[in-house]
Amino acid sequence: MGNLLYILAVILIIGWAIGFFAYNLGTIIHILIVIAIISILLRAIQGRKI
């Protein structure tokens, strides 16, 4: 489950970067980056290895 969260966070960060620089979709892209950061923080708090 933790590995899935990490993969999801990476996908969301890539999606945010593409959207921010290429399409500028507005608030939806920023919501994606917030979700990705929360996923990474949850993984760090759990203390598991990446």
C-alpha positions in Angstrom: 0.0 0.0 0.0 2.8 2.4 0.8 4.5 1.7 -2.5 1.3 2.5 -4.3 1.1 5.9 -2.5 4.6 6.7 -3.6 3.8 5.8 -7.2 0.6 7.9 -7.1 2.5 10.8 -5.6 5.1 10.7 -8.4 2.4 10.5 -11.1 0.6 13.4 -9.6 3.8 15.5 -9.4 4.5 14.7 -13.1 0.9 15.6 -14.0 1.2 18.8 -12.1 4.5 19.8 -13.8 3.1 19.0 -17.3 -0.2 20.9 -16.5 1.5 23.9 -14.9 4.1 24.4 -17.7 2.2 23.2 -20.8 -1.5 23.7 -20.2 -1.9 26.0 -17.2 -5.2 24.4 -16.1 -5.5 26.5 -13.0 -6.7 25.3 -9.6 -7.0 21.6 -10.6 -3.3 21.3 -11.2 -2.5 22.9 -7.8 -4.9 20.4 -6.1 -2.9 17.6 -7.7 0.4 18.9 -6.3 -1.2 19.2 -2.8 -2.4 15.6 -3.0 1.0 14.5 -4.1 2.7 16.3 -1.2 0.3 14.9 1.3 1.0 11.4 0.0 4.7 11.9 0.4 4.4 13.4 3.9 2.2 10.5 5.0 4.8 8.0 3.7 7.6 9.9 5.5 5.6 10.0 8.8 5.0 6.3 8.6 8.8 5.9 8.5 8.9 3.3 5.7 11.7 3.1 3.2 11.0 4.4 -0.3 
